[in-house]
Amino acid sequence: MLNRKMLRDIKGNFAQFFSIFLLSLVAMWCYTGFQANVIGGSRAREQFNKDTNFSDGWVYGAGFDSDSANKLSQVSKIDDVQLRTEVLGRADEKFNTAEIYCYFQSDSIVTKPYTMEGADYDPSDSDGVWLFYRFANAWGLKLGDSFTVHVLGQDIEKTIRGFITTPEYEFACASTDTDTDFHNIGCAYFSLDVLPAELQVFNELTFTCKGDPLKLEEDISQALDGGYAFLADRKSIDGYNRLTDELAQHDSFSYVFSFVFVAIAILVITTTMKRMVAQQRTQIGTLNALGMKNSRIILHYISFSLVLSVLGCIAGIILGIFTLGRIMVEMFGGEFYSVPNWSAGYDLKSVILAAGIVLICTGSAFLSCRRILKIHPSEALRPAVTASAKPCIFERLPFWNRLSFNVRYNLRDISRSKLRAVMGIFGTMMGMIVMLLGLGAYDTVDYVKEWYFSDIQNYSYQVLFKDNATTEQAEELRADIDGELISMQPVSIAASSRPTSDEIISCKLAVSEGRGLYCVSDMELDVVPIEKGSVALTMKQADKLGIKEGDKVYWKTSDGSSWNESKVGLISRHPSITGITMLREDYEALGYDFKPVMLVSQNDCTAAEKNDCVSAVHSMSDLRAAFDKSMEVMDLLVYFMVLFAVILIVVVLYNSGNLSFNEREKELATLKVMGFTSGRIRRLISTQNLWLSVIGVFCGIPFGRIALQAMMDSNGDAIDWPCSMSLSSYLLSAGFVMGVSILVGFMFSRRIKHIDMVGVLKGME
């Protein structure tokens, strides 16, 4: 009997109960969709790390040999040790002189190259090269092809034996790019015997260990007699850490979006169940009088939320795994990151969260209907006493009597149905925030693009030099073209001259000539010159080290033996390059040789490609096109944000209007008898929805920018994107919310026209 009653009640209140189902579905869809990517990526990484025996620590320096490796292997808790030489080289001109990180090894123990195609890496094969598979796919290279790289002043041409990848290149981005473009970045593994005897000197020791490698620094320093530059862990490897930040961001997204939809579901359940139980007061009293226990009756009413939330969660889990989850895996695991066997995954957390959502929805239903069950059956059989009308707070307004009937009517209704009003405001506020997230992401991309390509990069052409190019050749070319020479290299920075390894940050050192072509911007993103005798330090790294303008920062190169001290004259911001920037004269004053890696100019540099020291020439239009392609992921982000916003706003406003209609049906019938037209009554209902939408929009405006900046900051320390929202985005988001609100009002047109005035008014007798 109660089961048939439940089906009839669901049919009679389909919109509200379908909303509970839909919100539960979307909450689990968001969660499992993001988690499918996070769990699948994490599992694939774990297996990838195991298969390659991925390093836990890196010791950088110069002149390492087998004796150094033996000493390091004797340190307690260190397991495997690998000697290798890592050098940045350049591919041939036909490959756009892409950056190729070259590794020369005599064995393969730690961070072994993972074979994607072809033969496994053989460190004794001096005729072969093993190439990063992403780079090879981008250029259409095949096994057996010849490949040439310019490195250490050598032109090394070898036969491609295999295509590989390593955890160090899960993320790969060239120093001249703002995001991944595999045409411009790669890595290659060679035998150590490829190099001449005088160059066969190792500059890295990689090792695996038990526990945190940074806590072993004292023992490592003692074993190597302090003969190294610095020690790093996995967090210092940008190619590995960038994906760690990405997965952490998606993990947080899964909970945030789920929370929003569950919160709306609670409001819908609370208002729906309270109204239903109040309407069925006489039925409940009858069931009590017939001897049915309260426990069975309350189980009947909470079964509405129980059944619908369970069905919604099941559907959400399935959709999350097979739609959003797969899309995200294909995008991030297939296009941006390089982790073998990355597929959508799930675990018991999805079931636990689903159980939590069901429990919350069921608990909300229980709390909403338990009060009516405390009433004695004899009292419940009689209709509820109409609450005495009390003046609402708005009636104290001095201009109350001058307000129209429509305004006064809706203000009184809002005052009497506060929970419904809160639901409408909160739902539209969240819809506004989600819309601003999507449209603001577009604005931010355009803003960063303009900031990066017009302000910081104040040039039209970028000329890249070969690895064996001399400073004299670069200066001769600069004199012909009239540009600015730039040097860039990896460094470590710290806030003290004697830092521990966990106080060191690995980043970049950019050295410019201060000619105003390669620029730095301050905290307000205004381009400012670097003060002579000082350096510019990027904001996120300064915050992490606790450094302010005027403080000292200490830095050293990867093969340096001592820390250099520099004054921080500017805290700067850059979208993708982190570290310090200084002038050439200050750099050379410290005893370093300035070796430029590129020349930038506002003049046409296409003729420079014929110069022997030049590896490639890029125009600003080429760089912008590459940036635009890498930002295509934003389209998917906007589509999902708009979809979520539509669901939120329609569900909330329709339920708010529907509840308002049902609660005021007798009043609306009375108004019809008094001569009010259906159109005027519809405007009466739509007015309240519009008010709630306006309040929600204004509440959501400040939080939209905050949420967008939080989303951008969650990308990690390697990315610094200041968010931007144009006036058109605010207006479009607000207009969208208002438009949906008006459309929802028209959904009640038919119901208003068909109000049974006689039946309703008879029920009032």
N, C-alpha and C positions, 0 to 999 in steps of 0.2 A: 504493500500500500504506500509506504513512505517513498519507495523507489519511484513509483509512478508519479507521486506528488512532486518529487525532485525534478523529474523530467518536464512536468508541466510548468513548474516554477522557472526552470531554465529557459523554456520556450517563451514564457511570458516576460522574462527579463533578459532576453538573449544578448542585447548590446552590452549590458554591464558584465554578465558572466563571460561573454566572449572576450571582453577586455582583460579579465583576470587570466584567461588562457593565453591571450596574445602577449601580455606583459611578462608572464612567466616564460613563455617561449623566447621572447627577445632577450630577456635577462640571461637565460642559459645559452642562447645562440651567440651572444657577444662573448660570454665567458669561454665556452668551449671552442669558439672560433679562434680567439686570441691564444687560448691555452694549447690548442692543437698545434699551433706554430711554435709556441714556447717549449712544450713538452717534446714534440718531435725534434726540434732543433737541439735541445739540450741532450737528448738521448743520442742523436747522431754525433754531436760533438764529443760526448763521452767515449763513444766507440772509436771515433776518429783519433782522439788523443791517445787512446790505448794502442791502436794499431800503429801509430807513428812513434810511440814512446816519447810523447811531447815533453819538451823541457819544462822544468819547474823554475830554473834559474839561468841567468846569462851573466857571465863575467866578461867585461869588455876591457881591452887593453891593447898592448902591442908586444910582439916578440914572444908569444906563447909557444911552447914546444911540448914534446911528449913528457918531459920531466915535470912541467907545470901540470899536465893532466894527471900524472901519477900522484903528485902531491895533493891535488884537489880530491882525488878519489879516496885518499886516506882520511879525509874529514868525516867525522861521525855523522851518520844519517844521510850521507850522499851515496847514491847508488851508481848510476852510469854517468860517464863523462865523455864529451865529444869535443874534439878540436876542429875548428873550421875557420876559413877566411871568408868574410862577407864584404863585398865591395859593390858600390853602385856603378853600373855600366850603362851603355846606350846601345839600342838596336840600330840596324842599318837605316838609311834614309827612307827606303821603301816601306819600312815599318814605322814611319813617323818619328824615328829616333826615340822610341819609347824608353822609359826608365826600366832597366832590367837589373834586378838585384842578383848578383852572381855569388854562388857558394862553391868554394873549392875545398874538397875533403879527401882524406886518405882512407876513411872508413865511414860506415853509416850505422851509428848506434843510437843516438839521441835525435829526436825530430827527424825521423827517417822520411824521405819523400814518399807520399802515397801515390801509387800508380793508378792513373785513370785509364790509360791506354798504352799499349806497347810493352817494352821490357822494363823490369825493375831497375832502379838506380844501381849502377856498378861503379864504385869509386876507383876501380883499377882500369876502367875503359877510358883511355886518353883521347879516343877518336869520337866520342859521343857526347851529346848534351841532352839533358832532361829538362823540358820546358814546361812552364806553368800552363795548364790546359786551357784556362780562360783566355789567355793571351793568344794561344795557338788557334782556338776556335774563332776569336774575333778576326784574325787575319787569314783564316782558311789554310793553316799549315798542316802538313801531313807527315806521318812517320816516314823517315828516310830523306826528308828534305834537308837542305843545307841551311844552317842558321849562323849568322855572324853577329857578334857583340863586341863593342869597343869598350875595353876596361883595362885599367892600370897601364894605359899607354899601348896596349896590345890590341890587335884585331884578331879575335879568336873565332875561327870558322869551324864548325863541327856538324856532324850528322845527327839529326834528331832521332834518339833511340826510344824515347817515351814521353808521354805527357803526364805531369804530376801536379800535386798540390800539397800544401802543408798547413797545419793550424796557424802558423804565423801569417798566412795570407788568406784567412777566412774573409777578411775585408782587405781590399787593395785599392789604393787611390794614388795617382801620380801627384807629385808636389805642385804641379801647375794646374791641377783640376780641383774643383770644389766637391765633386762626388765621383763615384766609380765610373770609369770608362776603360774597359779592358784593352782597348787599342793602345793605351798609353802607359800601361804598367804590367810588369811581369817579373818572374824570377826564373833562374836557370841554375842547374846543378852540374858541376864539372868534376873531373878528377883533379886532384892537386897537381898531378904530373903535367897538366896542361900548361901551367905557369913555368917560366924560367926558374932555375934554381935559386937565384937571388931574390925572387919574389915569393918563394914558398915559405912564408912566415904567417903564422896564425894570429888572428886578432880577436878571436872569441873562444871562450870555453862555455859550453852549454852542459847542463847536468840535470838529472832527476834526483829527487830527495824525498825524505819523509818529513812532512810538516812544512812550515813556512821557511822558504830559502833565505829570506831577509834576516831571520833570527840566527842564521849560521854565519853571518858576516864576520864576526870576531874570529871564529875558527878559520874561515876562508882567508882572511887577511893574514893571519899568522902562518897558514900553510904556504901562501904565495909571497910571504915577506912584504906584503903591501904593494906588490908589483902589478897593480891593475888600476884601471881608470874608475870603474864603478860596477856595482852589482845590481841586477834588475830581476824582477819577477814577472809573471804573466801579465800583471796589470800595466806594466810598462810597454808591452807589445801592442801597438795600436791596431795591427791587423787582427789580433785576437780580442782585445778589449772592446773594440767598437761593436762587435756582435754581442758581447756580454751586456753592454749598455742597451742595445736594441731589444734583446730578449727581456731584460728587466723592465723596459718601457712597456712592452706588450703585456707583460705580466700584470703591471699596475693598471693598464687600460682594462683588462678583463674584469678586474674587481670594481673599478670606478663605474663603468657602464652598467654592470650588473646591479650595483647598488642603486643607481638612478631609477632603473625600471622596477626593481623590487619596492623601492620607496613609493613609487606611484601606485603599484599594485596594492600595497597596504592601504593607501588612502581610498582607492576604489572599493576594496573589500569592506573596509570599515563603514563607508557611507552606504554601500549597497545592502549589506546585511542588517544594519540598523533600520533602514527603511523597510526592508522585507519583513523583519520580525515585528516591527510596529504595525505593519499592514495586516499581518496574520495573527494578531493578538487573540482574536476570537477563536481561530483554528487551534492555536496552542492551548487555550483554555479548554476547548472541547476534548482534545487529546488527553489532557491532564484528567479531566472529569471521567473519561472512559477508562482510566487506570494506567495510562502509558507513563512510564517513568521519565523523570526529567533528563536522566542520562541518555535515554534513547532519543528523546526529542532534540537535545543539544547535539548529539552525534549526527542526527539528520541534517541540522542546519550547517554544521561545520563540514559536512560531506560535500557541499557545493564547492567550497574553496579547495577542499582536499582533492576531489576528483579532477577539477579543472586545472589546478596547479600541477598535479602529477602529469596529466596529459601534456600540458604546456612544456614542462621541463623535459619530458621524453622527446617531444618533437624538437625542442631547442637543441638538445644534445646531438640528435641525428643531423639536423640542419647545420649546426656549428662545425661538425667534423667534416661533412661532405660538401659544404658550400664555402663559407667564409674561411674555414681552416685550410682547405685545399688552395683557395685563391691566394692566401697569405704565404703558404709554403711555396707555391709556384713563383710568387713575386720575390720574396726575400731569399728563399733557398735556391731559387733557380736563376735569378737575375742579379741580385746584389751581393750575395755572400756565397762562399765556396766551401760547402761542407758536404762530403759524399753521403748518399743514402738518407738525405733529409726528407722525411715524410710526415704527414699529419699524425699526431699522437694524442693519446688521452690516458687518464689514470683515474684512480678512485676519488680524487679531489672533485671531479665533476659530479659524481654520485653524491658525495658528501654535501656539496653546495646545493645540489638539487633537493636533497633532503632538508637542508636548512631553509630553502625558499618555501618548500611545502609546509614546513613547521611554522614559519613566520606567517604565511597566508592563513593556515588553519588556526593559529593562535589569535590572529586578528579577528577572524570570524567568531571565535569563541568569546573573546572579550566584548564583541559587539552585540551578541545576543544573550548573554548570560543574565543580564539585568531583568529582562522580561520574564524569565523562567522563575524568578523569585516571587512573582506575584501569585497570590492564591487563585486556584482555578475558578472559584465563584466570582472573583473580581475580574479575572481575565476574560470571562464570558461576556462581560459588558464592554461596550466600546470605551476606549480611553477617554478620560475627561479632557476636553480641549483646554490647552494651556491658556491661562489668562494673558491677554495681550498687554505687554509692558512697553512703555515708550523706549525706542531704541536710542542708542547714544547719538545718532545723527540728528535726532529731533531737537537736540539742544543747540543746533546751529542757529545763529541769529536770522539767517535768510531761509530757514526751512520752509516757511509758508509760501515763499516765492518760487520754490522749485516746482517743476512739472509733476504731474501724476506719475509718469513713467519713472522719473528719477526717484521720487519718494518711495514708490512701490518696491523698486529694486534695492534701495538702501535698507529698507526694513527687512527684506528677504535675506540679504547678506548678513545682517545683524543676527537673524534667527538661525541661519545655517552657516555657522562660522567654519566648520570642518570642510564643507563643500567649497567654500570660498578659498580656503587654504589650499585645497587640492587643485583648484583652477589656477591659482597664482603660482604655486610651486611647479606644476606641470608646464605651464607656458614659459616660466622662467628657465627651466631646464631645456625646453625646446629652443628658446632663444640662444642659450649658451651653446648648445650643440650646433645650431646654424652658424653662429659666429665662429666656432672652431673650424668648420669646413671652409667658409668663405674667407676667414682670416688667414687660413693656411695659404690660399692663393695670393692674398695681399702680401703676406710675409715673403713668399718666394719672389714676387716682383720687387719688393723693397730690398731684399738682400741682393738680388741680381743687380739692381741699379747701384747699390752701395759698393758692391764688389767690383763690378766691371766699369763703373764710371768714376768712382771716387778713389778707391784704394789702387786700382789698376788704371792709372791715368796715362794710358798709352794705347796705341793702335796695333802694334806688332810686338811679338815676342820671339827672339832669336835664341835658340838653344845651342850650346857649344858641345863639341865632342869631348870625351873624357881626356884626350891627350892634348887638348887646346891649351896654349900657354896664355899667361896674362898679357904678354906683349901683343899676341895676335888679337886678343879680345879688345885691347885698347886701340889698336889700329882700326879695327872694324867700327868701334864706337866713334872714332874721329871722322870716319867716312859717313856714318849714318846719323850721328848726333843723337845719342841716346844715353842710357844709364846702365851700368854693369851691376849685376846682383849676384851675390854668393849665398848659398844656402847649404846647411849641413846639420846633422843631428847633434844635439848637445844634451847635457844633464844640468838641471838648475836646482838650487837649494837656497834656503834662507840663512845658512851659516856656512862657515868655511870648513867645519868638521861635522858634516851631517851623517846620520845613519842612513842605510839604504831606503828605509821607509819614509825618509824625509826628502828623497830625491825624486824629481819629476823628469821624465824623458820627453823632449820636445825638439823644436827647431830653432836654429840661429840663422836669421836673415841679416845679411850685411849689404847695405845700399850706399850709394855715393851721395845721397841727399839732393838729387837734382829735381825732385818733385814729380817723378814719374811712377816710381814704386813708393807708395805712401802708407802712412799709418793713421788711424783715426782714434780719437780720444773716447771717453765714456759716452759722450753725446753723439758719437759717430761723425764728428767734424774732423776733417783732415788737418793735421797739425805737423809741423816739422819736428824732427828729433833734435833735442838740445845736445850740442857738442859736449862730450865728456860724460854722457849718460846713455841709458838704453831705454827702450820701450818694452814693457812686459805685459803680456796679454792678461785680461781681467780674471778669467777663471783660474789661471795658474797663480796669479797674485793672491786671490782669495784663498786658495788652497794652502799657500805658503804663509799666509798672514802678512803679506808685504804691502806697503802703501808707497805713494809717491814720496821720494826723498830717502827711502830706505835703501839698504844694500841688497843686491842679489848676487849669488855666487854661481858660476857656471864653468863647465869644462867640456872639451870635445871628447868624442868616443875614444881617441887614442891619447888624450892628455893625461898628464901625471899630477897636475896640481890645479887648484881652484882659482879662477880669476874673479876679482871683485869689481863690480860695476854699480854705479848709482842709478836707481830707477827714477828717471826724469818724467816718465809718462806711463800711466796705466792705459793700455790700448785695447782695442777690440778688433777681431778678425774672424770671419765666418768659419774658416776651416784650418788655418795655420796657427798653431799654438807655440808660444815660446817668447824669445826676445829678438828685438831688431835694434841694430846699432849702425853707426856710420863707419865707412871704410877707414877713415883716418884714425878713429879710436881703436878699431880692430887691429890695424897694423902697428899702432903704438904699443900694443901688448906683445909684439914680437911675432905675430902670425903673418903668414903669406896669404894675400888675398887672391883666391882662385875663383873667378866668376863662373857661374853655371849658365847664365843667360844674360842677354842684352835686351832691354826694352826701349821702344822708341815710338814717337808719334808719326814718324815718317815711314814711307813705304819701304819694307825690308825684303821684298820678294827676291830681289837680285842677290841678297846675301846667301841664298841657298847654295850658290856656286862656290862659296868660299870653303877652303879646305878645313877650316877649324869649326865650321857650322854643321850641326847635325840635322836641324829642322827649323822651319819658320812657321809660326802660327799667327794668324790674324785674329783680331778681337771677335770678328763674326764667327770664326770657327769655334772659339772658346765659348761664346754664348750659345751656339747651337748644341754643343756637347752638354752644357749645363741644362738647357731646356729638355733634352732627351732624358737626362737623369732624373728630372722632376716630374716625369709622367705619372709617377706613383701618386702624386697629389690628386689626380683625377679620381682614382679609386677612393681616396680618403674623403673627398667632397661628396661623392655619391652615397657613401655609407652614412656620413653625417646628416645629409639631407633626409635620407630614408628614416634614420632614427628620430630626427626632429619631427617629421610628418607623423610617425607613429605616436610619439609622445603627445603632440598637440591635439591630434584628432581624438585619441583615446580620452585624454583628460577633458577637453572641452565638450565632447559629445556626452561623456558620462556626467559631467557637471550639469549640462543642459537637460539631459534626460532625467536626472534625479530631481532637478528643479521643476521640470514639467510634471513628473509623477506626484511630487509633494504638493504642487499647487493646482492639480487638476480640478479640484472642486472650485477653487478661486477662479480659474480660467473659465470654467463653465458658467459661473456666476457672471463674469464679465461679458461672456457671449450673450447671456440672457439680457444683460443691461444694454446691449447694442454694440459692443466692441467687435470690430471685424477681425477676421483671421489674420490679416496682414498686421494689424495693430498689436494683436497678442503676440505674433511672432517677433515683432520689433521689441516687445516687452522682454521676451526671453533672450533675444540676441543682444540687447543692451547690456545685460549683466555679463554675458560671455565676453563682450567687447571690453567692458571695464576691467574684468579680471585679466584679459589678455594685455591691456595697456599697462597695468601694474606689473604683471609678469615680465613684460618687455623691459620696462625701466629697471626692474630688479636684476634682470639678466645682463644688461649692458655692461656694468662694471666688472662682473664676474667673467664675462666672455674673454676679455683681454687677459685677465689673470690666469684663466684656464689655458689659454693658448700659449702664454709664455711658459707656464709650467710644463706643457707638452713639449715645447722646444727645448727647455732646459733638461728634460729627461733623456735627451740624446747623449748625455755624457759630457765630460770635460773637453773632448776633442772638437765639439761643435758649439759655436756661439752665434746663434741666430736671434737677433732682437725681433720680437713680433711687431707686426704692423696691421692696423685695421683701418680701411678707408671709410669715409662717410657713406659711400654707396653700399658697403657691406652692412653697416648698421641699418641703413634705410631699407635695403633689400630683405634683411632678416626680419626686421620689424614689420615690413609690409607683408611678408610671407605669413608670419604669425597672425596678423590681423586678417589677412585674406582667408586663412583656414578658419578663423573664428567666425567670420561672416558666413562662409559656406556651411559650417556646422549648424548655424542658425536656420538655414534653409532646409536642413534635414528634418526639422520638426513641422514643416509647413503642412504636410499631409495629415499628421496626427492632430494638429490644431483644427484643421477643417473638419475632422471626423470625431470631435469630442462629443460623446453621448451626453448632451446637456440634461435630458430627462432622467437618465439612469443615475448620473452623478448627483443631481440635485435630490433625487429620491433617497439616495444613500445618506444624505445630510439630515433627513427628517428623523 
